[in-house]
Amino acid sequence: MRFHIMTLFPQVFKGYLSESIIKRAVEKKKVEIYLYNIRDFSKNKHKKVDDYPFGGGAGMVMTPQPIYDTYRHIVEKFDIKNPKVIYLTPKGKVYNQELAQNFSTDKDIILLCGHYEGVDQRIIDLIVTDEISIGDYVLTGGELPALILVDSISRLIPGVLGQEESFMEESFKDNLLEYPHYTRPREFMKQKVPDVLLSGNHKKIDEWRRQQSIEITLKRRPDLIKNANITDKDKKYIEKINKKY
């Protein structure tokens, strides 16, 4: 997969992308990441990329020409047909694991990082296919959301994660939050590892983990339960929890 990131601040990405799983994914050629400074494509002699909004109002708006020319450069250089262009914006659809899975099947993803008061609407109308928000809050720009998408999508690409980092049992699988994890020592600050995890009985361990996932989800994200893949056995456990609380 190739990520193409259009931004005014490419230097923001370099530290994070040169570490850990993303670095290994690039080294293994599972992922390619390209950074494009929108300012480089400005035809303004001062490389200006923003202007005052028509109709008045506070702040500045990113002008369409530099963004569009950056986009055309990417599409033509890599001969991308029907490009997926994601604009990171608080007005977008809230990002989740299902969207990450859907995006992970694309060969090329172009990420547009807004700044100031956002981008000229004509850019959204002309090239953007998806408007994505990472939550109900406002950030200074789209760089942090872009990093979140790169990370969350990359880990779903076959070969990026090792067996010890498998995403198959992570949070949001089956719309449930993940169960607790424990490692050595068996006791720390008088807190002990649950006996079931030391039993060697994998059937019991799987059952405990499933129940823990359900209980944590009910407490922290009850909104997820309605779309979870719940069995009859799970329903009985949920009834038991509801009586408990």
Sequence and secondary structure as in RCSB ss.txt:
>XXXX:A:sequence
MRFHIMTLFPQVFKGYLSESIIKRAVEKKKVEIYLYNIRDFSKNKHKKVDDYPFGGGAGMVMTPQPIYDTYRHIV
EKFDIKNPKVIYLTPKGKVYNQELAQNFSTDKDIILLCGHYEGVDQRIIDLIVTDEISIGDYVLTGGELPALILV
DSISRLIPGVLGQEESFMEESFKDNLLEYPHYTRPREFMKQKVPDVLLSGNHKKIDEWRRQQSIEITLKRRPDLI
KNANITDKDKKYIEKINKKY
>XXXX:A:secstr
 EEEEEES THHHHHHHTSHHHHHHHHTTS EEEEEEGGGG  STT   EE  TT  SS EE HHHHHHHHHHHH
HHHT SS EEEEEEEEEEE  HHHHHHHTT SEEEEEE BTT B HHHHHHH SEEEESSSS  SBSHHHHHHHH
HHHHTTSTTSS GGG STTSTTGGG        S SEETTEE  GGGGS  HHHHHHHHHHHHHHHHHHH HHHH
TTS   HHHHHHHHHHHHH 
